[in-house]
Amino acid sequence: MTMEEMAKEMSDYLARSPEVQATKAAAGAKKFDLGKWKYAELRDVINTSCDIELLAACREEFHRRLKVYHAWKSRNKKRNAEADQRAPKSVTDYAQQNPPQLQARQQEIAQNRAQRYFRIPFIRPADQYKDPQNKKKGWWYAHFDGPWIARQMELHPDKAPILLVAGKDDMEMCELNLEETGLTRKRGAEILPRQFEEVWERCGGVTYLRNAIESKQARPTYATAMLQNLPH
């Protein structure tokens, strides 16, 4: 290999590195001013665009608006209301105390939409007072498609499973990006894909997601793509 060929190979390698991709994403973000876009416009781009940088920017803007909405709703809700808890308290507390180092759109491009799965204990506030010994401890499952959540499950004793998918159930799902949740730093939280899928299938998740796809309510994610490739 000549010196010129070695130099070209090194340049190509560096251009593909996560750090360079993240830097490009940050630069590309300046091209998009999405603050005045309507929700329907963001949704249409997320559902149909093949522009990676524009997609990442639209997803980030969409979730930014979700956070603003939930913050407003939280300030105006009744005290001790528990219906709005979309993730365990340990997750939301971490997000408040640890601002992310990278913008979500930079994470999305740098990580190349990695698929990661988590499971952590979840006890709703109302159940804590009824069951101080935590005998009715539930579980919160999450599948992140890149930095954003694609599927979410809640399993509580004596209750039907709660299944949620991106697009159809955005208002009830965790609005934080993966970096903000701190889940990757929580020991024992990350699980194998099959561990998530086994529970998802057992609880009727395949049918739930398929119905959301057929009714055009599900946002395109890794999960929808995989399901659409399976025989009915």
C-alpha positions in Angstrom: 0.0 0.0 0.0 1.4 3.4 -1.0 1.5 6.4 1.3 -1.3 8.0 -0.7 -3.5 5.0 -0.3 -2.8 4.8 3.4 -3.6 8.5 3.8 -6.9 8.0 1.9 -7.9 5.0 4.0 -7.2 6.9 7.2 -9.3 9.8 6.0 -12.2 7.6 5.1 -12.0 5.9 8.5 -12.0 9.2 10.4 -14.9 10.5 8.3 -17.0 7.5 9.5 -16.1 7.9 13.2 -18.9 8.7 15.6 -17.2 11.9 16.7 -17.0 13.2 13.2 -20.6 12.2 12.5 -21.8 13.9 15.7 -19.9 17.1 14.6 -21.6 17.0 11.2 -24.9 16.5 12.9 -24.4 19.6 15.0 -23.4 21.6 11.9 -26.4 20.3 10.0 -28.7 21.2 12.8 -28.2 24.9 12.0 -29.7 24.3 8.6 -33.1 23.5 10.1 -35.3 26.1 11.9 -38.2 23.9 13.0 -39.6 26.1 15.8 -42.4 27.4 13.5 -43.2 24.0 11.9 -46.7 22.6 12.7 -47.0 19.3 14.5 -48.4 17.7 11.3 -45.4 18.8 9.3 -43.0 17.3 11.8 -45.0 14.1 11.9 -45.0 13.8 8.1 -41.2 14.2 7.8 -40.6 11.7 10.6 -42.9 9.2 8.8 -41.7 9.7 5.3 -38.3 11.4 5.0 -35.0 9.6 4.1 -32.9 12.7 5.0 -31.0 11.4 8.1 -30.1 14.9 9.4 -33.6 16.3 8.9 -35.1 13.2 10.5 -32.9 13.6 13.5 -33.7 17.3 13.8 -37.5 16.7 13.5 -37.4 13.9 16.1 -35.6 16.2 18.5 -38.0 19.1 18.0 -41.0 16.7 18.4 -39.7 15.5 21.7 -38.8 19.0 22.8 -42.4 20.0 22.4 -43.5 16.9 24.3 -41.3 18.0 27.2 -42.7 21.5 27.2 -46.3 20.2 27.1 -45.6 17.7 30.0 -43.9 20.4 32.1 -46.9 22.8 31.6 -49.3 20.0 32.4 -47.3 19.0 35.5 -47.5 22.6 36.9 -51.2 22.7 36.5 -52.2 19.2 37.6 -53.6 18.3 41.0 -51.2 17.4 43.8 -50.5 13.7 44.1 -52.0 12.9 40.7 -50.3 9.8 39.5 -51.9 9.3 36.1 -49.2 11.3 34.3 -46.2 9.3 35.5 -44.7 8.1 32.2 -41.5 6.6 33.6 -40.2 5.6 37.0 -39.2 8.4 39.4 -35.5 7.3 39.3 -35.5 8.1 35.5 -37.1 11.5 35.7 -35.0 12.5 38.7 -31.8 11.6 36.8 -32.9 13.7 33.9 -33.5 16.8 36.1 -30.1 16.4 37.8 -27.9 15.6 34.8 -28.3 17.6 31.6 -27.2 15.6 28.5 -23.8 16.4 27.0 -24.8 15.7 23.4 -27.9 16.9 21.6 -30.2 14.0 20.8 -29.8 14.6 17.1 -26.1 14.2 17.5 -26.6 11.0 19.5 -28.9 9.6 16.8 -26.4 10.0 14.0 -23.4 9.0 16.0 -25.0 5.9 17.4 -26.5 4.9 14.0 -29.9 4.1 15.7 -28.6 1.4 18.0 -31.4 -0.8 19.5 -31.3 -1.0 23.3 -33.7 -2.6 25.8 -34.2 -1.9 29.6 -36.1 -3.1 32.5 -36.3 -1.4 35.9 -38.7 -1.7 39.0 -41.7 0.6 38.8 -44.0 1.4 41.7 -46.6 4.0 41.1 -47.0 6.7 43.8 -50.5 5.6 44.8 -49.3 2.0 45.3 -46.4 3.0 47.5 -48.8 4.2 50.3 -51.1 1.1 49.9 -48.1 -1.3 49.9 -45.2 0.1 52.0 -43.3 -3.2 51.8 -43.3 -3.1 48.0 -44.9 -6.5 47.6 -46.7 -5.2 44.6 -43.6 -4.0 42.8 -44.1 -3.6 39.1 -41.7 -3.4 36.1 -41.1 -0.8 33.5 -39.8 -2.0 30.1 -38.4 0.3 27.4 -37.1 -0.3 23.9 -35.0 2.6 22.6 -34.5 3.0 18.8 -31.5 5.2 18.8 -32.0 8.0 21.4 -35.8 7.8 21.4 -38.2 5.3 22.9 -40.1 3.1 20.4 -42.0 0.7 22.7 -42.8 0.8 26.4 -44.5 -1.6 28.8 -45.7 -1.5 32.4 -46.4 -4.7 34.3 -48.1 -4.3 37.7 -49.4 -7.1 39.9 -53.2 -7.6 39.6 -53.4 -5.2 36.6 -53.5 -5.7 32.9 -50.2 -5.0 31.1 -49.9 -1.4 29.7 -48.5 -1.5 26.1 -47.4 1.7 24.4 -45.9 2.4 20.9 -44.3 5.5 19.4 -46.8 7.6 17.4 -50.0 6.1 18.8 -49.2 6.7 22.5 -46.6 9.5 22.5 -48.5 11.4 25.2 -48.3 8.5 27.7 -44.7 7.5 26.9 -41.4 8.6 28.3 -40.5 11.8 26.4 -36.8 11.8 27.5 -34.0 10.7 25.2 -31.8 7.8 26.2 -29.0 9.9 27.5 -31.3 11.9 29.7 -32.8 8.8 31.4 -29.5 7.6 32.8 -30.6 4.0 32.0 -27.3 3.1 30.4 -25.5 3.9 33.7 -28.0 2.0 35.9 -26.5 -1.4 36.8 -28.6 -4.3 35.8 -31.1 -2.2 33.9 -30.1 -3.2 30.3 -31.5 -6.5 29.1 -31.2 -8.6 25.9 -33.5 -8.0 23.0 -35.0 -11.5 23.4 -35.8 -10.8 27.1 -37.9 -7.8 26.0 -39.5 -9.5 23.0 -40.6 -12.5 25.0 -42.5 -10.4 27.5 -43.8 -8.1 24.7 -45.2 -11.1 22.7 -46.6 -12.7 25.8 -48.5 -9.5 26.7 -50.0 -9.1 23.3 -47.6 -6.5 22.0 -47.3 -8.0 18.5 -51.1 -7.6 17.9 -51.1 -4.2 19.5 -48.3 -2.9 17.3 -49.7 -4.5 14.2 -53.1 -2.8 14.8 -51.4 0.5 15.3 -49.5 0.1 12.0 -52.6 -0.9 10.1 -54.5 2.1 11.5 -51.6 4.3 10.5 -51.1 5.5 14.1 -47.6 3.9 14.7 -44.6 6.0 13.9 -42.0 4.2 11.7 -39.3 2.6 14.0 -37.1 -0.4 14.1 -40.0 -2.4 15.7 -42.5 -1.5 13.0 -40.0 -2.4 10.3 -39.3 -5.8 11.8 -42.9 -6.6 12.3 -43.8 -5.6 8.7 -41.2 -8.0 7.5 -42.7 -11.0 9.4 -45.3 -13.2 7.7 -48.9 -12.6 9.1 
